[in-house]
Amino acid sequence: MIMIELKFSTSTSGLAGFDLGKETYEQQIESKYENYNEKLTLKFPDYVERVASSFVQGLFSELVNNIGYSGVKENVIIESKSEKLKNTIWDRLY
């Protein structure tokens, strides 16, 4: 299993924008997650409280293209300080 603690500016409480999501994937995930059959845990910082659907779609676009929505749901684990944020991320992916 691969664990990646995502990093953003500590002054950021909300994440929005497809481009920011895609950039986050490219800079923080892509080089560390090459075997798509392996489990991946993405840990969001405690100071992130909100995510827009555009960010979520950008963050997962490469993975969805490679393994599909079902592959993402099966292999990716989201960790955050709140269950609400975790559920929001999954809801906004589909």
N, C-alpha and C positions, 0 to 999 in steps of 0.2 A: 504494500500500500504506500502511496505517495501522499504526504501531507504538505500543503502549501499554505502558509499564512500570508494572505493578501495584504499589501501595504498601500496606504493612501495617505494623503496629507491629514494630520490629526485635526485640522480645522474643518474637515469634511464630514458632515453627518449624513449626507445624501449623495447617491451616485446616479448620474443620468447621462444619456448619450450613447448611441451605438458605437461611435468612434472611441470613446473612453473605454467601453467594454472590450472592444476588439484590441485596443492598445494594451489593456491590462492582461488579456490572454497572451498576446505576443510577447510582452516583456516579463511576465511573472509565471506563466504556466507552460507555454509551448515547449521550451527547451527542457523542461523537467518531466514532462508527461508525453512520452513517445510511444509507449505500449498501451494502446487503447483498451486492452483487455484487463489491465490492472486497475484496482480501485484507486480513486483519487479523492482526497478530502480537501476541500477548500474552506479555510477558516477566515471569516470576515472579522475585522477588528471590532472591538466593543463600541467604538465611537460611531460606527456606521449604523444608522437607524432606519434609513429608507433607501430603496432602489427603484429606479424607473424601469419599465419594461424594455425601453431602448437599450439601457446598460446591460441588462440580463441577456437580451438577444445578441448583442455584440460580444459579450463575454463567452457565450456558448456557441456562436455561429460556426466556428471551425470544428468543434466537436460534433455538432449536429450534422454537419456535412460529411464527416468521416464515419460516425457510428450511429447516427440517427437519434431521434428523441428517446427511443426505448433504451439504446445503449448508454445515453447520458444518464437517464433515470436509474439504470441498473448499476452503473460504475461510479457515479459521482455522489459524494456525501457532502452536504453543506453544514458547516458549523457556524453558529452565531450566538450572540448573547441572548437573543430572544427567539422563541419558537415562531413568533409572528413574522419576523424578518425572514427566517428560513422558509416558511410557507409562502410568503410573498414572492421570494425568488423563484420557487418552483411554479407558482401560479402564473408568473409573468413569462416563463419560458414557453408555455404552451398556448 
